[in-house]
Amino acid sequence: MANKTKTVKELVAEANALVETLSLDEARGRLDDKDTVFVDIRDVRELKRDGKLPGAEHAPRGMLEFWFDPESPYHKEVFAQDKTYVLYCASGWRSALGARALHEMGFEKICHMRGGFGGWKEAGHPLED
C-alpha cells in the first residue's frame, strides 16, 4: 500500500478554506430564494430513508461533476442555470469536497452547508419526504 500523504480531514479542511461555507441559519435563510438551488449529494438510499430539504435537487456525489459539466454526456440542465448552488450531504464533508471540485472546474456560484442534513434536521428546519 502506498504511503498516505493527506487525511480526509485535511482534504475537507482545505476545501472549507477554499469554498464558501454557509451556516445552517444562513442556508435556512436561502431556502425560499428563487436564485438558490439546494443540491443533495447523498446516496439515493439516504434520501429515501431520511428525506431531503424542501425543493432540493439530487445529484449523487459520484455523478456531481458529470451532471454539472455542460460538455458531459450526463449533463443535467437544472445545473446550468445562473443560480447559486448550495451543496449538502449528511454532515458537510462530502459537500465540502464536492463544492471544491466544482469550484476547481470553474463554477463560481457554488457553496456548501456546514453541518449537512444531520445538522439541518437537528435544528428542526423543514424537511420533505
QUIHUTA-V324759 format. One record per backbone hydrogen bond with DSSP energy under -1.0 kcal/mol. NH is the residue of the N-H (numbers start at 1). CO is the residue of the C=O. If there is no record, write none. Layout:
nh=NH co=CO
nh=NH co=CO
//
This chain:
nh=11 co=7
nh=12 co=8
nh=13 co=9
nh=14 co=10
nh=15 co=11
nh=16 co=12
nh=17 co=13
nh=19 co=15
nh=22 co=112
nh=27 co=23
nh=28 co=24
nh=29 co=25
nh=30 co=27
nh=31 co=28
nh=33 co=30
nh=36 co=33
nh=37 co=84
nh=39 co=86
nh=40 co=57
nh=41 co=88
nh=46 co=43
nh=47 co=43
nh=48 co=44
nh=49 co=45
nh=50 co=46
nh=51 co=47
nh=52 co=128
nh=56 co=53
nh=57 co=38
nh=59 co=40
nh=61 co=41
nh=63 co=60
nh=64 co=60
nh=67 co=63
nh=68 co=64
nh=69 co=65
nh=72 co=69
nh=75 co=72
nh=76 co=67
nh=79 co=76
nh=80 co=77
nh=83 co=81
nh=84 co=35
nh=85 co=109
nh=86 co=37
nh=87 co=111
nh=88 co=39
nh=97 co=93
nh=98 co=94
nh=99 co=95
nh=100 co=96
nh=101 co=97
nh=102 co=98
nh=103 co=99
nh=104 co=100
nh=105 co=101
nh=106 co=103
nh=107 co=102
nh=110 co=108
nh=111 co=85
nh=112 co=20
nh=113 co=87
nh=114 co=22
nh=116 co=113
nh=117 co=89
nh=118 co=90
nh=119 co=115
nh=120 co=116
nh=121 co=117
nh=122 co=118
nh=123 co=119
nh=124 co=121
nh=125 co=120
nh=128 co=52
//
